[in-house]
Amino acid sequence: MRQVDTLIIGGGIAGLSAAARLARHGETVVLEAESQPGYHASGRSVTFCHFGLGDGLVKALTAVSRETFAAPISEGETPVAHRHPALHIARADQAAEVDALEKVHRALSPDYHRLSGKEAAKIVPLRTGGEAATAFALLDPNGFKLDPHAMLQRHIAALREAGGTLVTDARATAIRRDGGRWVVDTMDESYATTRLINAAGAWADQVAAMAGVTPIGIQPRRRTVISFDGPGDTDVSAWPFTKTIGEGFYFLPEGAGRLLASPQDETVSEPCDASPEEIDIATIAWRIEEATTMTVPRIAHRWAGLRSFAPDERPVVGYDPDAPGFFWLAGQGGFGLQTSPALSLAAEALAMELEWPENLKRGGIGMQDLEPKRLRERRSA
């Protein structure tokens, strides 16, 4: 049996970003059930950093994280983020939603511009007539297109540099409490630790149940993405990440003249290796053609991933109040990559009982906003 200071179950962005920090405090091992890190949600995410997701807490975490993405990188270091504009569009009946999002941008991204539908249509081919017409838009020049592979690899490098280990093909087969330690068995080895981090994404509640810890109600939801050719010989590389406010769709440049798009589906699912459904593929093609002047004659690629949500749709970071040493790092929804710098900082502070980071304080983010005990209190109320 191998004794380690911190054992993390889950090699997605949540587990690896936290591991890169926690490895500086003691021997840290990350167990990934699949053959490669980020196999499920992290590796299938479109990963664009913007303020159109989540409530005020998620937006504050995004703002803190964006400081990291905007920071200069060292010479020879692979960039993980590229500045790229974000365009949020809305119909005429969504004026109130536009006003609410504009307040967010005014506070967190002062370089934004409010546009009319016709002004937005000069940037991307939006329809300005009909029921699905764009009437209002917000353009944020300070969005960031993220590279999930580069992000994962940077964290793996930091983990290894600090003496930590990533073990793939290491699915937990049993978890038990042994005195003051947690013991996790895999097919090849057993690990003992006083600090067990549950960063298993869609499987987080299953990991908790295996450990005899009460689940917190993590709900996986399927999200579908397609890739298709842009219109004619048009160079789409400079097009902004374009997203409807509320239900609808988003699209953004992929490269080689192609666009990525999603119907923003949130179909409840069991934890699984998700695959796209034909109805969701048809829905995104129809929504794109209804709201823009583009057609989707052929779909080049299609895939799906699971986004995992806590009952209040906020991330869960902290020790379980009823299970000593069992630490939740779950519920990152569709914002896990864009909030990972802030959430890993919070995870480090809470796991190691450090002073709460100043940049989280400045962002109005408190540890009580993230800790799992809020969900226990909500359930008992």
LUMVO-439506 format. One line per field, with one value per residue (C-alpha): residue in three letters; x, y, z. Coordinates in steps of 0.001 Angstrom, whole numbers, plus 500000, padded with zeros to 6 digits. Layout:
! residues N
resn (ALA ...)
east (X ...)
north (Y ...)
up (Z ...)
END
This chain:
! residues 381
resn (MET ARG GLN VAL ASP THR LEU ILE ILE GLY GLY GLY ILE ALA GLY LEU SER ALA ALA ALA ARG LEU ALA ARG HIS GLY GLU THR VAL VAL LEU GLU ALA GLU SER GLN PRO GLY TYR HIS ALA SER GLY ARG SER VAL THR PHE CYS HIS PHE GLY LEU GLY ASP GLY LEU VAL LYS ALA LEU THR ALA VAL SER ARG GLU THR PHE ALA ALA PRO ILE SER GLU GLY GLU THR PRO VAL ALA HIS ARG HIS PRO ALA LEU HIS ILE ALA ARG ALA ASP GLN ALA ALA GLU VAL ASP ALA LEU GLU LYS VAL HIS ARG ALA LEU SER PRO ASP TYR HIS ARG LEU SER GLY LYS GLU ALA ALA LYS ILE VAL PRO LEU ARG THR GLY GLY GLU ALA ALA THR ALA PHE ALA LEU LEU ASP PRO ASN GLY PHE LYS LEU ASP PRO HIS ALA MET LEU GLN ARG HIS ILE ALA ALA LEU ARG GLU ALA GLY GLY THR LEU VAL THR ASP ALA ARG ALA THR ALA ILE ARG ARG ASP GLY GLY ARG TRP VAL VAL ASP THR MET ASP GLU SER TYR ALA THR THR ARG LEU ILE ASN ALA ALA GLY ALA TRP ALA ASP GLN VAL ALA ALA MET ALA GLY VAL THR PRO ILE GLY ILE GLN PRO ARG ARG ARG THR VAL ILE SER PHE ASP GLY PRO GLY ASP THR ASP VAL SER ALA TRP PRO PHE THR LYS THR ILE GLY GLU GLY PHE TYR PHE LEU PRO GLU GLY ALA GLY ARG LEU LEU ALA SER PRO GLN ASP GLU THR VAL SER GLU PRO CYS ASP ALA SER PRO GLU GLU ILE ASP ILE ALA THR ILE ALA TRP ARG ILE GLU GLU ALA THR THR MET THR VAL PRO ARG ILE ALA HIS ARG TRP ALA GLY LEU ARG SER PHE ALA PRO ASP GLU ARG PRO VAL VAL GLY TYR ASP PRO ASP ALA PRO GLY PHE PHE TRP LEU ALA GLY GLN GLY GLY PHE GLY LEU GLN THR SER PRO ALA LEU SER LEU ALA ALA GLU ALA LEU ALA MET GLU LEU GLU TRP PRO GLU ASN LEU LYS ARG GLY GLY ILE GLY MET GLN ASP LEU GLU PRO LYS ARG LEU ARG GLU ARG ARG SER ALA)
east (500000 501328 500936 500515 499620 496888 495042 492853 490264 489700 492166 490061 490650 489298 491556 494683 494510 494139 496887 499345 498897 498528 501657 503709 502463 503233 503217 500189 498803 495998 494053 492404 490071 490544 493625 494247 493495 490487 488859 485287 484123 487439 488677 485336 484638 484530 486195 485557 485905 482981 480428 477321 477336 476126 475037 476936 479328 480273 480785 483016 485073 485354 486567 489278 490336 490470 493291 495340 494447 495403 498758 501961 503507 507161 509360 508976 505791 502777 499873 496624 494441 494095 492172 489089 485832 482524 479183 475976 472856 469178 465742 463487 461544 464760 465497 465421 467969 470242 470058 470962 473969 475051 475296 477628 479848 479892 481274 483587 484515 484264 485478 482241 480016 476241 475140 471921 470964 471986 475385 475913 474921 477887 480181 478525 475683 472696 469127 467591 464046 461606 460806 464379 465969 468720 467593 470305 473870 476760 480290 483055 486518 488184 486927 489417 489478 490991 493078 491976 494821 497440 495779 495785 499384 500559 499008 500469 503914 503534 502338 505345 507782 506604 507133 503518 502175 499348 498253 495982 493885 493488 489785 488927 487447 486928 487210 487158 487962 490823 491437 492327 493050 491163 492228 491542 492034 492664 493327 497080 497732 496218 496707 496280 495813 494432 493207 491007 489905 486775 487179 485408 483081 479907 480939 481482 478380 479266 482739 481186 478757 481626 483356 480227 479825 476375 476096 475336 473089 475480 473503 475288 473783 474673 475931 476204 478664 478969 481549 480559 481979 481514 479826 481621 485100 484485 487315 485544 488668 488012 484335 483532 482246 478540 475957 472266 471156 469087 468107 469291 472773 476357 478966 482612 485527 487225 489901 490318 487172 484953 482661 481782 478190 475941 472194 473171 471319 471265 469769 469942 472074 473596 477417 478641 480824 478385 477510 475320 471665 470282 467558 470165 472237 469150 468197 471474 471438 467855 468559 471636 469696 466706 468706 471493 471872 474141 473204 474522 474637 477108 478299 481992 482169 479815 480342 478887 480157 478702 478576 477957 475860 475243 471615 472184 474329 477326 480696 481330 484763 485620 485663 482503 481161 480366 483371 486797 489397 486917 487126 484620 485801 482748 479813 481775 478907 479910 482283 484988 487814 487108 486917 489695 492364 490089 488654 492077 493200 490125 490735 494311 493264 490431 492276 495418 493523 495393 494374 491645 493297 493140 491981 489031 488204 488364 486030 483482 483942 483703 484571 480983 479841 481707 481768 479555 477957 475623 474036 473681 471985 469727 468647 467858 465960)
north (500000 503403 506215 509717 513116 513887 511463 512888 510806 512346 513560 516256 519976 520115 517385 518330 522081 521393 518754 521230 523393 520709 518863 521744 520826 517101 513938 514011 511298 511701 508579 508753 505891 506325 505862 509608 512715 514851 511993 513006 516580 518485 517047 517536 521090 523982 525998 529660 532073 534507 535958 534357 531336 530820 533108 535941 533558 531805 535152 536322 533114 533697 537270 536125 533337 535698 537559 534360 533911 537537 537332 537183 533735 532780 532475 529061 528304 527072 529533 528137 531117 533455 536701 536453 538476 537172 538277 537713 538118 538453 538773 541797 540075 539588 543233 542621 539787 542016 544753 542277 540935 544456 545267 542292 543404 546981 545757 542985 543863 547625 547435 545802 547423 547319 546843 546812 543705 545325 546283 542718 541370 543213 541041 537633 536703 537123 537592 540947 540063 537378 535814 534611 537921 539451 542788 543446 542318 542773 542519 541772 542141 540535 536978 534116 531014 528314 525305 522437 520136 522782 523555 519906 519398 522489 521186 517719 519264 521298 518223 516177 519020 519110 515362 514310 511497 511024 507389 506517 503368 503544 503229 503081 499664 500179 503037 502523 504280 502699 504476 508044 507270 506769 503682 503499 500278 500081 496987 497516 499226 500499 504014 505405 509092 511474 513831 512321 514745 513727 515360 512617 514886 513077 510176 512305 511018 507432 507900 509331 506425 503969 505677 505565 509346 510845 512064 515745 515378 515857 515771 515033 516706 515974 518749 518236 519902 519752 521020 522286 524351 528116 529961 529780 531226 533464 533701 532923 532888 536355 535769 536106 533368 533999 532901 533516 534905 532107 528966 528807 528064 529163 528970 529953 529424 526040 526507 525553 527502 525494 526464 524669 524928 523614 523768 524290 521112 520021 516536 514748 511621 508849 509051 507532 507923 510366 510325 512748 512103 512735 515047 517359 517391 518302 520967 522861 522794 524127 526876 528071 528237 529958 532734 533282 533364 530291 526760 523526 521247 518747 518032 517225 516024 515495 514596 515009 515359 515510 518683 518070 520317 520540 521161 524945 524893 526288 524545 522493 522853 521776 519047 517068 518098 514479 512646 513798 514120 513643 516717 517606 519272 518868 520521 522644 522600 523983 526494 524202 525213 528940 529006 526481 529044 530469 527127 525487 528418 527938 524188 524713 527186 525007 521687 523015 525386 528424 532059 532851 534275 538042 537925 535742 538219 541113 539220 538883 535099 533570 530033 529577 530063 526925 524533 521412 522034 524550 521641 519557 522526 523050 519411 519423 522754)
up (500000 499021 501567 500101 501516 498978 496723 493957 492108 488672 486066 484425 484726 488298 489646 487735 488375 492104 491997 490488 493602 496261 495125 496522 500009 499980 497922 495616 493344 490795 489814 486385 485459 481705 479541 479274 481345 480435 478531 479323 480018 479949 476676 474899 475944 473465 476256 475746 478670 478819 481243 479757 482090 485631 488434 490102 491868 488621 486913 489789 489562 485806 486366 488804 486448 483475 485203 484872 481211 480478 482269 480159 479795 480146 477091 475490 477419 475439 475702 477085 476181 473234 473437 471237 471276 472586 471141 473097 470968 471868 470320 470774 473584 475607 476395 480158 479873 477783 480410 483172 481273 480378 484102 484518 481655 482895 486236 485039 481457 480897 477284 476120 473456 473186 469573 467626 465712 462436 463838 465069 461650 460136 462279 461793 459386 461707 460508 461391 460355 461505 464886 465490 464464 466544 467986 470585 471178 473589 472229 474728 473125 476135 475904 475734 473596 475799 474822 477099 476039 476784 480120 481169 480070 481944 485158 484622 484149 487352 489239 488131 488727 492349 492677 492131 489978 487484 487185 484237 483825 487602 488306 492002 492792 496521 499024 502770 506002 507960 511229 510356 506715 503480 501534 497803 495861 492126 490030 490318 493638 496878 498247 501758 502503 505100 502323 499613 496865 494962 491524 489588 487592 486546 488789 491935 493733 492826 494312 497475 497769 497309 500236 502390 502145 501536 497902 497333 494278 491359 488109 484810 481740 478126 475840 472045 469666 465879 463396 459949 457096 457210 454345 450992 450896 453923 456427 459719 461897 463333 464011 467706 469931 469330 471874 472339 475676 477170 475278 471688 470394 470187 467449 467092 464698 464860 462202 458545 457656 460017 462851 466078 467257 470020 470780 474436 475349 478996 478856 482206 481921 483956 484184 480916 477856 476254 472567 470569 469808 466319 467645 469213 466029 464000 466548 466322 462506 462488 465036 463128 459859 461503 463212 460661 456887 457039 456047 457531 454481 455954 459476 459618 463207 466129 469773 473233 476770 480257 482325 486025 488253 491998 493059 493222 490036 491914 492244 495380 496976 500508 503133 503725 507148 508055 506586 507897 505172 502312 500077 497350 494132 491940 490187 487710 485211 481838 483392 484780 482467 482541 486356 487064 488058 490754 491866 492177 494315 496512 496683 497831 500529 501828 501635 503347 505682 504372 504544 502020 498848 498406 494784 495780 498535 496065 493760 496542 496683 500151 501200 502416 498805 497768 500736 500580 503968 502282 500409 503566 505284 502266 502299 506032 505919)
END
